[in-house]
């Protein structure tokens, strides 16, 4: 894992301390999540992917954020309960924090710097957001909830997927499998 990513202080949703370094040697899918978003059902796919690949050294790391349309208004306890009850989420969830703008958490500053542009249907999502009267962010900023960053076993950020790329999308699954094979 690159030293800069590995040493970034993180806080789990239960308040305990963590770092990406504690997950070194695993393939990581870092996702900003929200409970009241049209994309929230992706939790189901994220959990399924996590369950299918965890034994191979794969982890999903969920980072709740309220940056987009105030779609994650809950407390840490409410978020954790929602994820467990509605989607059976067992992958690690982290404390709610900004993923875009001037107050963005250091992890997301590093991720967006590592890969400034996302793969997938970002243009369509921007058009939809504009149609709803929302001014979308531009790269390198995170576009919306459920954007995904893939970190290889070596700690390098290797891919970035637009929010509309679902956890079962062949491009995402094949990228995860390629990293697990290394």
C-alpha positions in Angstrom: 0.0 0.0 0.0 1.3 3.4 -0.8 2.5 5.1 2.4 0.2 8.2 1.8 -3.0 6.1 1.5 -2.0 3.5 4.1 -1.4 6.2 6.8 -4.6 8.2 6.4 -6.5 8.1 9.7 -10.0 6.7 9.3 -12.9 6.3 11.8 -15.3 3.4 11.7 -19.0 4.0 12.1 -18.7 2.7 15.6 -16.1 5.3 16.5 -13.1 2.9 16.4 -9.9 4.0 14.6 -8.7 2.4 11.4 -6.5 3.1 8.4 -6.2 1.6 4.9 -2.9 0.2 6.1 -4.8 -2.2 8.4 -6.4 -3.6 5.2 -3.0 -4.0 3.4 -2.7 -7.0 1.1 -6.4 -7.0 0.3 -8.2 -5.7 -2.8 -10.4 -2.8 -1.7 -13.5 -1.3 -3.2 -14.0 2.1 -1.6 -17.6 3.4 -2.1 -19.3 6.6 -0.8 -22.8 5.4 0.2 -26.1 7.0 1.2 -29.3 5.6 2.6 -31.9 7.8 0.8 -30.6 7.8 -2.8 -32.0 6.2 -5.9 -28.8 4.2 -6.0 -29.2 2.9 -2.4 -30.2 -0.6 -3.7 -26.6 -1.0 -4.8 -26.0 -1.9 -1.1 -27.4 -5.3 -2.0 -25.0 -5.8 -4.9 -22.0 -4.5 -2.8 -22.8 -7.0 -0.1 -23.2 -9.9 -2.6 -19.8 -9.0 -4.2 -18.2 -8.8 -0.8 -19.6 -12.2 0.3 -18.5 -13.8 -3.0 -15.0 -12.5 -3.0 -14.1 -11.9 0.7 -12.4 -15.3 1.0 -10.1 -14.3 -1.8 -8.9 -11.2 0.0 -11.5 -8.6 -1.1 -13.2 -6.0 1.0 -15.8 -3.4 0.4 -15.4 -0.3 2.5 -18.5 2.0 2.8 -18.1 5.7 3.5 -21.5 7.4 4.2 -21.6 10.9 2.9 -24.3 13.6 3.0 -22.8 15.6 0.1 -25.4 14.9 -2.5 -29.0 16.0 -2.0 -28.7 15.5 1.8 -29.4 11.8 1.1 -27.5 10.5 4.2 -29.0 12.6 7.0 -28.9 9.9 9.7 -26.7 9.4 12.7 -24.0 6.8 12.6 -26.2 4.4 14.6 -29.2 5.0 12.2 -27.0 4.4 9.2 -25.5 1.2 10.6 -29.0 -0.1 11.5 -30.5 0.8 8.1 -27.7 -1.0 6.3 -27.9 -4.1 8.5 -31.7 -4.4 8.5 -32.4 -3.5 4.9 -29.4 -5.0 3.1 -27.7 -7.3 5.5 -24.5 -5.2 5.2 -21.5 -6.9 6.9 -18.7 -5.1 5.2 -17.0 -2.3 7.1 -18.8 1.1 7.3 -17.0 4.3 8.3 -17.9 7.6 9.9 -20.0 10.0 7.8 -17.7 12.6 6.2 -17.5 14.8 3.1 -16.2 13.2 -0.1 -16.2 16.4 -2.2 -15.6 20.1 -1.8 -13.3 22.0 0.5 -14.1 19.9 3.5 -13.5 16.5 1.8 -11.9 13.9 4.0 -8.2 13.2 3.2 -8.9 9.7 1.9 -11.1 11.1 -0.9 -8.7 13.9 -1.6 -6.0 11.2 -2.2 -8.4 8.9 -4.2 -9.6 11.7 -6.6 -6.0 12.9 -7.1 -4.8 9.3 -7.9 -7.5 8.8 -10.6 -9.1 12.1 -11.6 -11.6 10.7 -14.1 -14.1 7.9 -13.7 -15.1 5.1 -16.0 -18.7 4.6 -17.0 -21.8 6.6 -17.7 -20.8 9.9 -16.0 -22.1 12.1 -18.8 -25.6 10.5 -18.6 -25.7 11.0 -14.8 -24.6 14.6 -15.2 -27.5 15.2 -17.7 -30.0 13.5 -15.3 -28.8 15.6 -12.4 -29.0 18.8 -14.5 -32.6 17.8 -15.5 -33.5 17.7 -11.8 -32.1 21.2 -11.3 -28.9 20.0 -9.6 -25.5 21.3 -10.7 -23.3 18.3 -10.9 -19.6 18.2 -9.9 -16.9 17.9 -12.5 -13.9 15.6 -12.5 -11.8 15.1 -10.4 -14.6 15.6 -7.8 -16.9 12.6 -6.9 -20.0 12.9 -9.0 -22.7 11.4 -6.7 -23.3 8.6 -4.2 -22.0 5.1 -4.9 -18.9 6.2 -6.9 -16.4 3.4 -6.6 -12.5 3.3 -6.3 -10.7 0.1 -6.6 -7.4 -0.3 -4.8 -5.1 -3.2 -5.6 -3.3 -5.5 -3.2 -0.2 -3.3 -3.7 -2.1 -0.3 -2.4 -2.3 1.6 -5.7 -5.6 3.0 -6.8 -6.2 1.1 -10.1 -9.7 2.1 -11.2 -12.6 4.5 -10.6 -16.2 3.8 -11.5 -19.1 6.2 -12.0 -22.0 5.9 -9.6 -24.2 4.2 -12.3 -21.8 1.2 -12.6 -23.4 -1.4 -10.4 -21.5 -3.9 -8.3 -22.4 -6.7 -10.7 -21.3 -4.8 -13.8 -18.9 -6.9 -15.9 -16.3 -4.1 -16.1 -16.2 -3.7 -12.3 -16.3 -7.5 -11.6 -13.5 -8.2 -14.1 -11.4 -5.4 -12.6 -11.8 -6.8 -9.1 -11.0 -10.3 -10.3 -7.9 -9.1 -12.2 -6.6 -7.5 -9.0 -7.4 -10.5 -6.9 -5.4 -12.7 -9.4 -2.2 -10.6 -8.8 
